[in-house]
Amino acid sequence: MNSDEIISVVADIGNLYTRAGFTGDDFPRWSTFTKCTETMQFGDEALGYGNGQVLDILQPFNPDLYENLLKKMFEKLGVQSKDYSLLLANNFQTKHDLQKVVEILFESVEIPNFFTIRNAALSTFSAGRSTALILDIGAYSTTASAVHDGYTLLKTQIQAPIGGEILNEPFRQYVVGEYNQFKKTCLARDIKQGLLTYEQIDSTQQYELPDGNFILMQQAQLSEIADKLFNSNDNFKGIQHMLLDIINNSVNDIKQQLCSTVISTGGSSNIPGFLNKLQTTLSALAPPMCKVKLVMYPSNQNRYHSVFIGGSILASLSSFQSLWVAKNEYQESGRFSIIERKCPN
Amino acid sequence: MNVGTNVSDDCVTEFNNLKLGKQYRYVIYRLDKDKNEIVVDHKGARDSTYAEFVSHLQNESRYAVYDYHAQTDDVPPRQIEKLVFIFWSPDTNQPVKQKMAYAAGKEALKKKLNGLSKEIQANEPSEVEEAEIKKTVLN
């Protein structure tokens, strides 16, 4: 049996976006919002132009909606869940949530094999490393983690309630027209992605709205918004301090390695000038013997999908195939304990 | 995280020849993709120079064990000998899948080699210069 030919499904179900596809692909074939309508419709058409409420599937974790999302995923990928192993990125807040999902996957969705591993480890692998300091700027929260030899060090992991979505807010005022909340947020997000920058540009930045009008903003205004990621407030120290805390709390042996392998992932890392700002800010604060070095992905696109790509590669390695947890193993061994044993974290 | 990459028996045999038999200065390993196994790539004679060793680290990832001898700055100077594990993972031109297969296989190899004192991960030539290895060994 040639392991290179076995295809599995890889899924990264985040708080805002869900990305799913097949091992060996460098791009998720199904990319959608982790939200649905009251009538269980998925996708931006249904969400943006419907009249009812838009329901969050995570935030908080809703098992019934999650089950629907999983089934929809296999349908959209065009395959039967009974025939495909699933590698699911682990971004669960509690063991209880993960346990529930494993139960749903084996008993209701009926996949044959399962594996899970932390998002941070997958982002590390997709940069071709097994040890790194990962800064994952998500939609609603940012997580900084040290990954060592593929293990995510949970004791030093730090999460903060700030992410890309908070940067949408200042752009909402420019969205005019009769839209539901979901659609308004999408439009504000588009404007943000078109305008936001850390780079010092003298001229005014402009963005053309669908109706032909232009938004004009000064560099100073945009910097103030972008700097939210670096400035501290009541709940939040600034992303540079999250990384610094991990460096300072790590054992000496790996401090230097973490400093020299800093990886920033998540769409917000693509804001022009962000990586430079992160490099200079962090370098200024790092302990003396630590030289800060940012590791880049082959392409900026990778930052949106680094977790998916890491999973796609990991689950395609022939050496990985012995690690899957099979359905019968799960059923025979007291269920969740085997997940804890075979999936490092 | 050990993903179960195979390690050929040769890898351990030659490592012991270096460690106990003092037959080599270094052993370089590579990942045989077809067999999904880590195998011996090069062995350096006991009197090889560091430059010779580095000349084998080119555009593809490699693992290596180097028996490094250094002198401390104390008076009188002490001799230190350490077995250093080097993970060479160049960023240029390697497909991510290959880089990752090497990253994932590292633990499997390390587990089989008893007596490693230090580890270096190098992604570019400056990180595997002799000065770097000396610094690691003396700290």
Contacts between the chains, C-beta under 8 A, distances in Angstrom:
chain1	res1	chain2	res2	distance
A	3	B	36	7.8
A	117	B	1	7.7
A	121	B	1	7.1
A	125	B	100	5.1
A	125	B	103	6.5
A	125	B	104	7.1
A	126	B	96	6.5
A	126	B	100	7.3
A	127	B	96	8.0
A	128	B	89	6.4
A	128	B	91	7.2
A	128	B	94	7.3
A	128	B	96	5.5
A	128	B	99	3.1
A	128	B	100	5.7
A	128	B	103	6.3
A	129	B	89	7.3
A	129	B	99	7.9
A	129	B	103	5.9
A	129	B	121	8.0
A	130	B	1	7.4
A	130	B	103	4.0
A	130	B	104	6.8
A	130	B	106	6.2
A	130	B	107	7.9
A	131	B	121	6.7
A	149	B	1	6.2
A	149	B	106	7.1
A	149	B	107	5.8
A	150	B	1	2.9
A	150	B	3	7.8
A	150	B	103	7.7
A	150	B	104	7.0
A	150	B	107	7.2
A	151	B	1	5.7
A	257	B	121	6.4
A	261	B	121	7.8
A	295	B	91	7.8
A	295	B	123	7.9
A	298	B	96	6.6
A	309	B	96	7.5
A	310	B	100	7.8
A	313	B	96	6.4
A	313	B	97	5.2
A	313	B	100	4.9
A	314	B	3	7.5
A	314	B	100	7.0
A	314	B	104	7.0
A	316	B	97	7.1
A	317	B	3	6.3
A	317	B	36	7.9
A	317	B	97	8.0
A	317	B	100	7.4
A	317	B	101	5.7
A	317	B	104	6.1
A	318	B	36	4.6
A	319	B	3	4.8
A	319	B	4	4.8
A	319	B	5	4.2
A	319	B	6	7.3
A	319	B	36	5.5
A	319	B	101	7.5
A	319	B	104	6.7
A	319	B	105	6.6
A	319	B	108	7.6
A	320	B	3	5.0
A	320	B	4	7.1
A	320	B	104	7.4
A	322	B	4	4.6
A	323	B	3	6.3
A	323	B	4	6.4
A	344	B	1	5.1
